[in-house]
Amino acid sequence: MGDSRDRAWFLYLLRCADDSFYTGVTTDLQRRLREHNAGRGSRYTQGRRPVWLVGAWRFPDRSSAQRAEVRFKRLRQRNKEQLAAAGWPFDGAPFCGPLPHRFCPRCGGELKTLLRAQDAHPRQVCATCGRVHYRNAKPCVGMLAVREGKLLLTRRSIQPYRGDWDIPGGFLEAGEQPEAGVVREVWEETGLEVRPVEVFGFYIDQYAYQDEVDFTLNIYFLGRVVGGEEQARDEVSELGWFGPGELPARIAFAHARSVLADWVQRMRKDSK
Ligand SMILES: [Zn+2]
């Protein structure tokens, strides 16, 4: 019970796959998001997956978060979305989650959040130079390296998801070609040299870093190992090869579970 007094409570806002909103309170945003996406969060979100974190507000205790939740649920959907897009406090609590910029990177002017007639979503617009600041997902790459019907997975030695299994890959550097980036990432994490053979698919997810959450666009390749020596390194504690029927239960990142499910389906189709 020791740390429960110091623990922050979050009022969080999710966007569901059907574009509706869901609100709840939690002490652990990342875990809660994962539960919702695994179908264990609530009956409402179970049939509306995937869900995305729109934003969250940090409260000192459970009762203040729950009181705020009651007030928040009375707002119109448009107002809820605008609060999160602007990063405004709610009920005296600071905003966290996908953090909007406060100042224009071009001129340093203050950014205002506006719902313009031509846009479906609120946009941040510079009050000084008028520039619109679009927010986009960050590009990531991952490799489905298959050898004798088994898939290479890595075990994470860092947060988020420390101890969980992951598909090798990571963030692209600015200007880096996806094929080059995935070869570099797999080399850094596993010591193996891989060759991408084809594009497997694209998956949107979110990545939490401290209090900030950003969207990621995850590009997956199918490929094979062409050299190198297997060695867990960088942000990885262990490597493993898994067949379609023997994948580990603890998988990092919501989208990776979809990738693996798609891979299993494809392997079964290919073997028919
Ligand atoms: Zn500006």
py3Dmol code that shows the C-alpha trace and the ligand (Angstrom):
import py3Dmol

protein = """\
ATOM      1  CA  MET A   1       0.000   0.000   0.000  1.00  0.00           C
ATOM      2  CA  GLY A   2       3.042   2.221   0.546  1.00  0.00           C
ATOM      3  CA  ASP A   3       3.188   3.839  -2.868  1.00  0.00           C
ATOM      4  CA  SER A   4      -0.549   4.114  -3.460  1.00  0.00           C
ATOM      5  CA  ARG A   5      -0.688   7.454  -1.681  1.00  0.00           C
ATOM      6  CA  ASP A   6       1.869   9.004  -4.059  1.00  0.00           C
ATOM      7  CA  ARG A   7       0.520   7.386  -7.184  1.00  0.00           C
ATOM      8  CA  ALA A   8      -1.170   9.616  -9.732  1.00  0.00           C
ATOM      9  CA  TRP A   9      -4.596   8.788 -11.091  1.00  0.00           C
ATOM     10  CA  PHE A  10      -5.389   9.457 -14.725  1.00  0.00           C
ATOM     11  CA  LEU A  11      -8.678  10.333 -16.343  1.00  0.00           C
ATOM     12  CA  TYR A  12      -8.188   9.004 -19.864  1.00  0.00           C
ATOM     13  CA  LEU A  13      -9.997   9.457 -23.135  1.00  0.00           C
ATOM     14  CA  LEU A  14      -9.956   6.740 -25.799  1.00  0.00           C
ATOM     15  CA  ARG A  15     -11.079   6.872 -29.393  1.00  0.00           C
ATOM     16  CA  CYS A  16     -12.587   3.564 -30.482  1.00  0.00           C
ATOM     17  CA  ALA A  17     -12.458   1.943 -33.923  1.00  0.00           C
ATOM     18  CA  ASP A  18     -16.001   3.214 -34.666  1.00  0.00           C
ATOM     19  CA  ASP A  19     -14.848   6.791 -33.824  1.00  0.00           C
ATOM     20  CA  SER A  20     -16.792   6.897 -30.555  1.00  0.00           C
ATOM     21  CA  PHE A  21     -15.129   7.901 -27.274  1.00  0.00           C
ATOM     22  CA  TYR A  22     -14.602   5.985 -24.058  1.00  0.00           C
ATOM     23  CA  THR A  23     -13.570   7.505 -20.714  1.00  0.00           C
ATOM     24  CA  GLY A  24     -12.142   5.841 -17.612  1.00  0.00           C
ATOM     25  CA  VAL A  25      -9.715   6.260 -14.719  1.00  0.00           C
ATOM     26  CA  THR A  26      -6.511   4.329 -14.016  1.00  0.00           C
ATOM     27  CA  THR A  27      -3.102   4.529 -12.336  1.00  0.00           C
ATOM     28  CA  ASP A  28      -1.331   2.920 -15.293  1.00  0.00           C
ATOM     29  CA  LEU A  29      -2.173   4.287 -18.735  1.00  0.00           C
ATOM     30  CA  GLN A  30      -0.020   1.890 -20.709  1.00  0.00           C
ATOM     31  CA  ARG A  31      -1.394  -1.188 -18.962  1.00  0.00           C
ATOM     32  CA  ARG A  32      -4.978   0.019 -19.294  1.00  0.00           C
ATOM     33  CA  LEU A  33      -4.580   0.724 -23.000  1.00  0.00           C
ATOM     34  CA  ARG A  34      -3.185  -2.762 -23.415  1.00  0.00           C
ATOM     35  CA  GLU A  35      -6.115  -4.325 -21.546  1.00  0.00           C
ATOM     36  CA  HIS A  36      -8.637  -2.470 -23.696  1.00  0.00           C
ATOM     37  CA  ASN A  37      -6.883  -3.602 -26.859  1.00  0.00           C
ATOM     38  CA  ALA A  38      -6.739  -7.184 -25.608  1.00  0.00           C
ATOM     39  CA  GLY A  39     -10.534  -7.091 -25.073  1.00  0.00           C
ATOM     40  CA  ARG A  40     -10.222  -7.157 -21.280  1.00  0.00           C
ATOM     41  CA  GLY A  41     -10.739  -3.425 -20.606  1.00  0.00           C
ATOM     42  CA  SER A  42     -14.515  -3.039 -20.763  1.00  0.00           C
ATOM     43  CA  ARG A  43     -17.515  -4.473 -22.494  1.00  0.00           C
ATOM     44  CA  TYR A  44     -17.895  -1.252 -24.484  1.00  0.00           C
ATOM     45  CA  THR A  45     -14.391  -1.255 -25.967  1.00  0.00           C
ATOM     46  CA  GLN A  46     -14.269  -5.031 -26.469  1.00  0.00           C
ATOM     47  CA  GLY A  47     -16.319  -4.833 -29.658  1.00  0.00           C
ATOM     48  CA  ARG A  48     -14.775  -1.541 -30.834  1.00  0.00           C
ATOM     49  CA  ARG A  49     -11.098  -2.386 -31.137  1.00  0.00           C
ATOM     50  CA  PRO A  50      -8.466  -1.134 -31.675  1.00  0.00           C
ATOM     51  CA  VAL A  51      -8.728   1.841 -29.333  1.00  0.00           C
ATOM     52  CA  TRP A  52      -6.356   4.840 -29.240  1.00  0.00           C
ATOM     53  CA  LEU A  53      -5.416   7.122 -26.392  1.00  0.00           C
ATOM     54  CA  VAL A  54      -6.583  10.648 -27.260  1.00  0.00           C
ATOM     55  CA  GLY A  55      -5.347  12.172 -24.023  1.00  0.00           C
ATOM     56  CA  ALA A  56      -5.275  11.931 -20.252  1.00  0.00           C
ATOM     57  CA  TRP A  57      -5.336  14.244 -17.232  1.00  0.00           C
ATOM     58  CA  ARG A  58      -3.277  13.595 -14.120  1.00  0.00           C
ATOM     59  CA  PHE A  59      -5.014  13.772 -10.699  1.00  0.00           C
ATOM     60  CA  PRO A  60      -3.512  13.355  -7.225  1.00  0.00           C
ATOM     61  CA  ASP A  61      -5.971  10.654  -6.125  1.00  0.00           C
ATOM     62  CA  ARG A  62      -8.749   8.350  -7.217  1.00  0.00           C
ATOM     63  CA  SER A  63     -11.688  10.350  -5.910  1.00  0.00           C
ATOM     64  CA  SER A  64     -10.698  13.571  -7.705  1.00  0.00           C
ATOM     65  CA  ALA A  65     -10.192  11.601 -10.941  1.00  0.00           C
ATOM     66  CA  GLN A  66     -13.620   9.991 -10.565  1.00  0.00           C
ATOM     67  CA  ARG A  67     -15.328  13.324  -9.839  1.00  0.00           C
ATOM     68  CA  ALA A  68     -13.691  14.753 -12.968  1.00  0.00           C
ATOM     69  CA  GLU A  69     -14.843  11.725 -14.965  1.00  0.00           C
ATOM     70  CA  VAL A  70     -18.480  12.472 -14.116  1.00  0.00           C
ATOM     71  CA  ARG A  71     -18.078  16.076 -15.291  1.00  0.00           C
ATOM     72  CA  PHE A  72     -16.104  15.057 -18.380  1.00  0.00           C
ATOM     73  CA  LYS A  73     -18.797  12.625 -19.526  1.00  0.00           C
ATOM     74  CA  ARG A  74     -21.287  15.488 -19.684  1.00  0.00           C
ATOM     75  CA  LEU A  75     -19.226  17.334 -22.316  1.00  0.00           C
ATOM     76  CA  ARG A  76     -19.986  17.116 -26.016  1.00  0.00           C
ATOM     77  CA  GLN A  77     -17.675  14.857 -28.044  1.00  0.00           C
ATOM     78  CA  ARG A  78     -16.345  17.865 -29.948  1.00  0.00           C
ATOM     79  CA  ASN A  79     -15.395  19.635 -26.706  1.00  0.00           C
ATOM     80  CA  LYS A  80     -13.688  16.535 -25.333  1.00  0.00           C
ATOM     81  CA  GLU A  81     -11.622  16.228 -28.476  1.00  0.00           C
ATOM     82  CA  GLN A  82     -10.730  19.912 -28.481  1.00  0.00           C
ATOM     83  CA  LEU A  83      -9.573  19.772 -24.848  1.00  0.00           C
ATOM     84  CA  ALA A  84      -7.220  16.904 -25.682  1.00  0.00           C
ATOM     85  CA  ALA A  85      -6.007  18.422 -28.968  1.00  0.00           C
ATOM     86  CA  ALA A  86      -5.088  21.662 -27.209  1.00  0.00           C
ATOM     87  CA  GLY A  87      -3.587  19.954 -24.159  1.00  0.00           C
ATOM     88  CA  TRP A  88      -5.716  22.097 -21.852  1.00  0.00           C
ATOM     89  CA  PRO A  89      -6.068  21.228 -18.195  1.00  0.00           C
ATOM     90  CA  PHE A  90      -9.371  19.739 -17.070  1.00  0.00           C
ATOM     91  CA  ASP A  91     -10.858  20.223 -13.615  1.00  0.00           C
ATOM     92  CA  GLY A  92      -7.559  21.774 -12.525  1.00  0.00           C
ATOM     93  CA  ALA A  93      -5.556  18.713 -13.616  1.00  0.00           C
ATOM     94  CA  PRO A  94      -2.685  18.947 -16.131  1.00  0.00           C
ATOM     95  CA  PHE A  95      -2.921  17.213 -19.472  1.00  0.00           C
ATOM     96  CA  CYS A  96      -0.682  14.353 -20.533  1.00  0.00           C
ATOM     97  CA  GLY A  97      -0.870  11.823 -23.313  1.00  0.00           C
ATOM     98  CA  PRO A  98      -0.211  12.774 -26.933  1.00  0.00           C
ATOM     99  CA  LEU A  99       1.269  16.180 -26.097  1.00  0.00           C
ATOM    100  CA  PRO A 100       0.543  19.007 -28.508  1.00  0.00           C
ATOM    101  CA  HIS A 101       3.233  21.596 -29.231  1.00  0.00           C
ATOM    102  CA  ARG A 102       2.893  24.874 -27.372  1.00  0.00           C
ATOM    103  CA  PHE A 103       4.886  27.092 -29.720  1.00  0.00           C
ATOM    104  CA  CYS A 104       5.348  27.356 -33.475  1.00  0.00           C
ATOM    105  CA  PRO A 105       8.691  25.739 -34.513  1.00  0.00           C
ATOM    106  CA  ARG A 106       8.837  28.183 -37.448  1.00  0.00           C
ATOM    107  CA  CYS A 107       8.406  31.536 -35.675  1.00  0.00           C
ATOM    108  CA  GLY A 108       8.025  30.808 -31.956  1.00  0.00           C
ATOM    109  CA  GLY A 109       4.463  32.175 -31.909  1.00  0.00           C
ATOM    110  CA  GLU A 110       1.793  30.688 -29.707  1.00  0.00           C
ATOM    111  CA  LEU A 111      -0.243  27.805 -31.110  1.00  0.00           C
ATOM    112  CA  LYS A 112      -4.017  27.910 -30.880  1.00  0.00           C
ATOM    113  CA  THR A 113      -6.233  24.871 -31.301  1.00  0.00           C
ATOM    114  CA  LEU A 114      -9.004  25.490 -33.796  1.00  0.00           C
ATOM    115  CA  LEU A 115     -11.704  23.350 -35.293  1.00  0.00           C
ATOM    116  CA  ARG A 116     -11.742  24.795 -38.800  1.00  0.00           C
ATOM    117  CA  ALA A 117     -14.701  24.338 -41.156  1.00  0.00           C
ATOM    118  CA  GLN A 118     -12.628  22.303 -43.666  1.00  0.00           C
ATOM    119  CA  ASP A 119     -11.189  19.865 -41.090  1.00  0.00           C
ATOM    120  CA  ALA A 120     -12.721  16.861 -39.353  1.00  0.00           C
ATOM    121  CA  HIS A 121     -10.242  17.135 -36.457  1.00  0.00           C
ATOM    122  CA  PRO A 122      -9.026  20.117 -34.422  1.00  0.00           C
ATOM    123  CA  ARG A 123      -5.723  21.566 -35.705  1.00  0.00           C
ATOM    124  CA  GLN A 124      -3.020  23.614 -34.053  1.00  0.00           C
ATOM    125  CA  VAL A 125      -2.548  26.907 -35.884  1.00  0.00           C
ATOM    126  CA  CYS A 126       0.134  29.532 -35.174  1.00  0.00           C
ATOM    127  CA  ALA A 127      -1.445  32.773 -33.921  1.00  0.00           C
ATOM    128  CA  THR A 128       1.471  34.796 -35.390  1.00  0.00           C
ATOM    129  CA  CYS A 129       2.347  33.332 -38.817  1.00  0.00           C
ATOM    130  CA  GLY A 130      -0.786  31.252 -39.483  1.00  0.00           C
ATOM    131  CA  ARG A 131       1.044  28.003 -40.141  1.00  0.00           C
ATOM    132  CA  VAL A 132      -1.001  24.846 -39.486  1.00  0.00           C
ATOM    133  CA  HIS A 133       0.860  22.168 -37.530  1.00  0.00           C
ATOM    134  CA  TYR A 134      -0.279  18.729 -38.637  1.00  0.00           C
ATOM    135  CA  ARG A 135       0.507  15.818 -36.356  1.00  0.00           C
ATOM    136  CA  ASN A 136       1.538  12.505 -37.847  1.00  0.00           C
ATOM    137  CA  ALA A 137       2.606   9.070 -36.749  1.00  0.00           C
ATOM    138  CA  LYS A 138       6.343   8.374 -36.387  1.00  0.00           C
ATOM    139  CA  PRO A 139       7.676   5.756 -38.813  1.00  0.00           C
ATOM    140  CA  CYS A 140       9.001   2.472 -37.402  1.00  0.00           C
ATOM    141  CA  VAL A 141      10.183  -0.707 -39.108  1.00  0.00           C
ATOM    142  CA  GLY A 142      10.059  -4.334 -38.049  1.00  0.00           C
ATOM    143  CA  MET A 143      11.312  -7.605 -39.501  1.00  0.00           C
ATOM    144  CA  LEU A 144       9.559 -10.963 -39.627  1.00  0.00           C
ATOM    145  CA  ALA A 145      12.667 -13.070 -40.098  1.00  0.00           C
ATOM    146  CA  VAL A 146      11.672 -16.663 -40.726  1.00  0.00           C
ATOM    147  CA  ARG A 147      13.978 -19.697 -40.666  1.00  0.00           C
ATOM    148  CA  GLU A 148      12.653 -23.243 -41.140  1.00  0.00           C
ATOM    149  CA  GLY A 149       9.131 -22.046 -40.388  1.00  0.00           C
ATOM    150  CA  LYS A 150      10.109 -20.292 -37.164  1.00  0.00           C
ATOM    151  CA  LEU A 151       9.988 -16.581 -36.437  1.00  0.00           C
ATOM    152  CA  LEU A 152      12.745 -14.590 -34.737  1.00  0.00           C
ATOM    153  CA  LEU A 153      11.593 -12.662 -31.650  1.00  0.00           C
ATOM    154  CA  THR A 154      13.558 -10.585 -29.164  1.00  0.00           C
ATOM    155  CA  ARG A 155      12.987 -10.176 -25.443  1.00  0.00           C
ATOM    156  CA  ARG A 156      12.998  -6.536 -24.311  1.00  0.00           C
ATOM    157  CA  SER A 157      15.452  -5.534 -21.595  1.00  0.00           C
ATOM    158  CA  ILE A 158      14.138  -1.938 -21.416  1.00  0.00           C
ATOM    159  CA  GLN A 159      10.870  -0.121 -20.753  1.00  0.00           C
ATOM    160  CA  PRO A 160       8.249   0.048 -22.057  1.00  0.00           C
ATOM    161  CA  TYR A 161       7.298  -3.668 -21.909  1.00  0.00           C
ATOM    162  CA  ARG A 162      10.528  -4.848 -20.266  1.00  0.00           C
ATOM    163  CA  GLY A 163      10.612  -8.676 -20.216  1.00  0.00           C
ATOM    164  CA  ASP A 164       8.030  -9.051 -22.992  1.00  0.00           C
ATOM    165  CA  TRP A 165       8.765 -10.547 -26.399  1.00  0.00           C
ATOM    166  CA  ASP A 166       8.953  -8.226 -29.385  1.00  0.00           C
ATOM    167  CA  ILE A 167       9.471  -8.313 -33.136  1.00  0.00           C
ATOM    168  CA  PRO A 168      12.960  -6.966 -33.957  1.00  0.00           C
ATOM    169  CA  GLY A 169      12.907  -3.414 -35.291  1.00  0.00           C
ATOM    170  CA  GLY A 170      12.674   0.185 -34.174  1.00  0.00           C
ATOM    171  CA  PHE A 171      12.332   3.835 -35.145  1.00  0.00           C
ATOM    172  CA  LEU A 172      13.629   5.035 -38.500  1.00  0.00           C
ATOM    173  CA  GLU A 173      16.219   7.783 -38.447  1.00  0.00           C
ATOM    174  CA  ALA A 174      15.198  10.960 -40.286  1.00  0.00           C
ATOM    175  CA  GLY A 175      15.731  10.401 -44.022  1.00  0.00           C
ATOM    176  CA  GLU A 176      16.570   6.706 -43.624  1.00  0.00           C
ATOM    177  CA  GLN A 177      15.092   4.287 -46.172  1.00  0.00           C
ATOM    178  CA  PRO A 178      12.813   1.706 -44.500  1.00  0.00           C
ATOM    179  CA  GLU A 179      14.706  -1.306 -45.928  1.00  0.00           C
ATOM    180  CA  ALA A 180      18.028   0.083 -44.689  1.00  0.00           C
ATOM    181  CA  GLY A 181      16.531   0.956 -41.304  1.00  0.00           C
ATOM    182  CA  VAL A 182      15.164  -2.518 -40.666  1.00  0.00           C
ATOM    183  CA  VAL A 183      18.492  -4.156 -41.623  1.00  0.00           C
ATOM    184  CA  ARG A 184      20.289  -1.782 -39.215  1.00  0.00           C
ATOM    185  CA  GLU A 185      17.843  -2.373 -36.348  1.00  0.00           C
ATOM    186  CA  VAL A 186      17.951  -6.173 -36.619  1.00  0.00           C
ATOM    187  CA  TRP A 187      21.746  -6.062 -36.766  1.00  0.00           C
ATOM    188  CA  GLU A 188      21.908  -3.838 -33.663  1.00  0.00           C
ATOM    189  CA  GLU A 189      19.538  -6.024 -31.648  1.00  0.00           C
ATOM    190  CA  THR A 190      20.458  -9.553 -32.764  1.00  0.00           C
ATOM    191  CA  GLY A 191      23.835  -9.528 -34.540  1.00  0.00           C
ATOM    192  CA  LEU A 192      22.098 -11.068 -37.537  1.00  0.00           C
ATOM    193  CA  GLU A 193      22.249  -9.811 -41.082  1.00  0.00           C
ATOM    194  CA  VAL A 194      18.810  -9.933 -42.691  1.00  0.00           C
ATOM    195  CA  ARG A 195      17.481  -9.299 -46.165  1.00  0.00           C
ATOM    196  CA  PRO A 196      13.940  -7.929 -46.570  1.00  0.00           C
ATOM    197  CA  VAL A 197      12.077 -10.017 -49.161  1.00  0.00           C
ATOM    198  CA  GLU A 198       8.687  -8.307 -49.246  1.00  0.00           C
ATOM    199  CA  VAL A 199       6.507  -5.808 -47.410  1.00  0.00           C
ATOM    200  CA  PHE A 200       4.235  -7.658 -44.965  1.00  0.00           C
ATOM    201  CA  GLY A 201       1.951  -4.828 -43.841  1.00  0.00           C
ATOM    202  CA  PHE A 202       1.399  -1.476 -42.102  1.00  0.00           C
ATOM    203  CA  TYR A 203       0.130  -1.062 -38.550  1.00  0.00           C
ATOM    204  CA  ILE A 204      -0.692   2.071 -36.516  1.00  0.00           C
ATOM    205  CA  ASP A 205       0.065   2.033 -32.795  1.00  0.00           C
ATOM    206  CA  GLN A 206       1.041   4.326 -29.944  1.00  0.00           C
ATOM    207  CA  TYR A 207       4.339   4.557 -28.112  1.00  0.00           C
ATOM    208  CA  ALA A 208       4.524   5.901 -24.577  1.00  0.00           C
ATOM    209  CA  TYR A 209       7.689   7.588 -23.416  1.00  0.00           C
ATOM    210  CA  GLN A 210       7.516   8.959 -19.879  1.00  0.00           C
ATOM    211  CA  ASP A 211       4.321  11.061 -19.888  1.00  0.00           C
ATOM    212  CA  GLU A 212       4.274  11.551 -23.631  1.00  0.00           C
ATOM    213  CA  VAL A 213       2.444   9.330 -26.056  1.00  0.00           C
ATOM    214  CA  ASP A 214       2.943   9.444 -29.801  1.00  0.00           C
ATOM    215  CA  PHE A 215       1.445   7.603 -32.726  1.00  0.00           C
ATOM    216  CA  THR A 216       3.659   5.214 -34.681  1.00  0.00           C
ATOM    217  CA  LEU A 217       3.313   3.872 -38.234  1.00  0.00           C
ATOM    218  CA  ASN A 218       4.876   0.417 -38.147  1.00  0.00           C
ATOM    219  CA  ILE A 219       6.089  -1.012 -41.451  1.00  0.00           C
ATOM    220  CA  TYR A 220       6.745  -4.762 -41.400  1.00  0.00           C
ATOM    221  CA  PHE A 221       8.874  -6.758 -43.808  1.00  0.00           C
ATOM    222  CA  LEU A 222       9.131 -10.474 -44.343  1.00  0.00           C
ATOM    223  CA  GLY A 223      12.744 -11.516 -44.711  1.00  0.00           C
ATOM    224  CA  ARG A 224      15.437 -14.053 -44.125  1.00  0.00           C
ATOM    225  CA  VAL A 225      18.732 -14.265 -42.317  1.00  0.00           C
ATOM    226  CA  VAL A 226      21.701 -14.096 -44.677  1.00  0.00           C
ATOM    227  CA  GLY A 227      24.609 -13.827 -42.245  1.00  0.00           C
ATOM    228  CA  GLY A 228      25.916 -12.673 -38.892  1.00  0.00           C
ATOM    229  CA  GLU A 229      26.092 -14.381 -35.548  1.00  0.00           C
ATOM    230  CA  GLU A 230      23.082 -14.642 -33.242  1.00  0.00           C
ATOM    231  CA  GLN A 231      23.617 -12.576 -30.114  1.00  0.00           C
ATOM    232  CA  ALA A 232      21.148 -10.721 -27.861  1.00  0.00           C
ATOM    233  CA  ARG A 233      22.409  -7.162 -27.557  1.00  0.00           C
ATOM    234  CA  ASP A 234      21.437  -3.499 -27.419  1.00  0.00           C
ATOM    235  CA  GLU A 235      17.961  -3.376 -25.836  1.00  0.00           C
ATOM    236  CA  VAL A 236      17.451  -7.141 -25.949  1.00  0.00           C
ATOM    237  CA  SER A 237      18.088  -9.783 -23.253  1.00  0.00           C
ATOM    238  CA  GLU A 238      17.269 -12.949 -25.194  1.00  0.00           C
ATOM    239  CA  LEU A 239      16.526 -14.205 -28.706  1.00  0.00           C
ATOM    240  CA  GLY A 240      14.092 -16.958 -29.629  1.00  0.00           C
ATOM    241  CA  TRP A 241      12.663 -18.757 -32.667  1.00  0.00           C
ATOM    242  CA  PHE A 242       8.971 -19.610 -32.501  1.00  0.00           C
ATOM    243  CA  GLY A 243       6.667 -21.595 -34.755  1.00  0.00           C
ATOM    244  CA  PRO A 244       3.087 -20.398 -35.469  1.00  0.00           C
ATOM    245  CA  GLY A 245       1.686 -22.588 -32.669  1.00  0.00           C
ATOM    246  CA  GLU A 246       4.282 -21.717 -30.035  1.00  0.00           C
ATOM    247  CA  LEU A 247       4.366 -17.911 -29.845  1.00  0.00           C
ATOM    248  CA  PRO A 248       4.924 -16.500 -26.326  1.00  0.00           C
ATOM    249  CA  ALA A 249       1.951 -15.063 -24.412  1.00  0.00           C
ATOM    250  CA  ARG A 250       3.598 -11.802 -23.379  1.00  0.00           C
ATOM    251  CA  ILE A 251       4.025  -9.678 -26.503  1.00  0.00           C
ATOM    252  CA  ALA A 252       5.064  -6.006 -26.363  1.00  0.00           C
ATOM    253  CA  PHE A 253       2.880  -3.387 -28.128  1.00  0.00           C
ATOM    254  CA  ALA A 254      -0.761  -3.797 -29.120  1.00  0.00           C
ATOM    255  CA  HIS A 255      -0.094  -3.769 -32.860  1.00  0.00           C
ATOM    256  CA  ALA A 256       2.555  -6.520 -32.626  1.00  0.00           C
ATOM    257  CA  ARG A 257      -0.124  -8.972 -31.524  1.00  0.00           C
ATOM    258  CA  SER A 258      -2.048  -8.167 -34.726  1.00  0.00           C
ATOM    259  CA  VAL A 259       1.128  -8.614 -36.778  1.00  0.00           C
ATOM    260  CA  LEU A 260       1.751 -12.023 -35.211  1.00  0.00           C
ATOM    261  CA  ALA A 261      -1.874 -13.099 -35.676  1.00  0.00           C
ATOM    262  CA  ASP A 262      -1.635 -12.094 -39.348  1.00  0.00           C
ATOM    263  CA  TRP A 263       1.653 -13.969 -39.680  1.00  0.00           C
ATOM    264  CA  VAL A 264       0.175 -17.146 -38.145  1.00  0.00           C
ATOM    265  CA  GLN A 265      -2.802 -16.916 -40.516  1.00  0.00           C
ATOM    266  CA  ARG A 266      -0.501 -16.481 -43.466  1.00  0.00           C
ATOM    267  CA  MET A 267       1.733 -19.414 -42.471  1.00  0.00           C
ATOM    268  CA  ARG A 268      -1.336 -21.660 -42.173  1.00  0.00           C
ATOM    269  CA  LYS A 269      -2.606 -20.512 -45.575  1.00  0.00           C
ATOM    270  CA  ASP A 270       0.827 -21.034 -47.170  1.00  0.00           C
ATOM    271  CA  SER A 271       1.132 -24.550 -45.762  1.00  0.00           C
ATOM    272  CA  LYS A 272      -2.187 -25.656 -47.247  1.00  0.00           C
TER     273      LYS A 272
END
"""
ligand_1 = """\
1
ZN
Zn 4.418 30.674 -36.485
"""
view = py3Dmol.view(width=600, height=400)
view.addModel(protein, "pdb")
view.setStyle({"model": 0}, {"cartoon": {"style": "trace"}})
view.addModel(ligand_1, "xyz")
view.setStyle({"model": 1}, {"stick": {}})
view.zoomTo()
view.show()
